[in-house]
Amino acid sequence: MTAVSREVATSSVALGAPMDRITVIENGVDLARFPAPQDRAFATPPVIGSVGCLAPRKDIGTLLAALHRLKSEGVVFRAVLV
């Protein structure tokens, strides 16, 4: 099993995975090297997205329902699913 962080590994163990079968591969980018700008600007319109597989366990239907509700209420946004 591969986990993207120690926290994910810990949660996998809590779900029953044996720790000795989990390999943690941390983020390959040192985020501390890229400080956030002080005048952070947000996208206009805002972007709402999800990155991941479309397996039922990811419950993408809830996101789609929320996007539909936002659109029906006149909220302007961009949706990106990767």
C-alpha positions as CSV (number, residue, x, y, z in Angstrom):
1,M,0.0,0.0,0.0
2,T,1.2,3.5,-0.7
3,A,0.2,6.6,1.3
4,V,0.9,10.2,0.4
5,S,1.6,11.3,4.0
6,R,2.1,9.8,7.5
7,E,-1.4,11.0,8.4
8,V,-2.9,8.9,5.5
9,A,-0.8,5.9,6.7
10,T,-2.1,6.3,10.2
11,S,-5.7,6.5,9.0
12,S,-5.1,3.4,6.8
13,V,-3.9,1.5,9.9
14,A,-7.0,2.6,11.8
15,L,-9.0,1.1,9.0
16,G,-7.2,-2.2,9.4
17,A,-4.2,-2.1,7.1
18,P,-1.0,-3.5,8.6
19,M,1.6,-0.7,9.1
20,D,4.4,-2.9,7.7
21,R,2.6,-3.1,4.4
22,I,2.4,0.7,4.0
23,T,5.0,2.8,2.2
24,V,4.8,6.6,2.7
25,I,5.9,8.6,-0.3
26,E,5.7,12.3,0.8
27,N,5.1,15.2,-1.5
28,G,8.2,15.7,-3.8
29,V,7.9,19.5,-3.6
30,D,9.3,21.3,-0.7
31,L,6.4,23.8,-0.2
32,A,8.5,25.9,2.3
33,R,10.6,27.0,-0.7
34,F,7.6,28.7,-2.2
35,P,6.0,31.1,0.3
36,A,2.6,32.4,-0.5
37,P,2.4,35.9,-1.8
38,Q,1.2,38.5,0.8
39,D,-1.4,39.9,-1.6
40,R,-3.0,36.6,-2.5
41,A,-5.6,37.1,-5.3
42,F,-8.4,34.6,-5.8
43,A,-9.6,33.5,-9.2
44,T,-12.6,35.2,-10.6
45,P,-14.9,33.5,-10.9
46,P,-13.8,31.1,-8.1
47,V,-12.7,27.6,-9.2
48,I,-14.2,24.6,-7.4
49,G,-12.5,21.3,-8.2
50,S,-11.6,17.8,-7.3
51,V,-8.6,15.8,-8.2
52,G,-8.9,12.0,-7.9
53,C,-10.4,8.9,-9.3
54,L,-14.1,8.8,-10.0
55,A,-14.7,5.6,-7.9
56,P,-17.9,5.4,-5.9
57,R,-16.0,5.7,-2.6
58,K,-14.9,9.2,-3.6
59,D,-18.6,10.3,-3.7
60,I,-18.3,12.7,-6.6
61,G,-22.1,12.7,-6.7
62,T,-22.2,15.0,-3.6
63,L,-19.8,17.5,-5.3
64,L,-21.9,17.4,-8.5
65,A,-25.1,18.0,-6.4
66,A,-23.4,20.9,-4.6
67,L,-22.3,22.4,-7.9
68,H,-25.8,22.1,-9.3
69,R,-27.2,23.8,-6.2
70,L,-24.8,26.7,-6.6
71,K,-25.6,27.1,-10.3
72,S,-29.3,27.0,-9.6
73,E,-28.8,29.8,-7.0
74,G,-27.1,31.9,-9.5
75,V,-23.5,31.5,-8.1
76,V,-20.9,32.1,-10.8
77,F,-18.0,29.6,-10.7
78,R,-15.8,27.3,-12.7
79,A,-15.7,23.6,-12.0
80,V,-12.7,21.4,-12.7
81,L,-12.6,17.7,-12.3
82,V,-9.3,15.9,-12.8
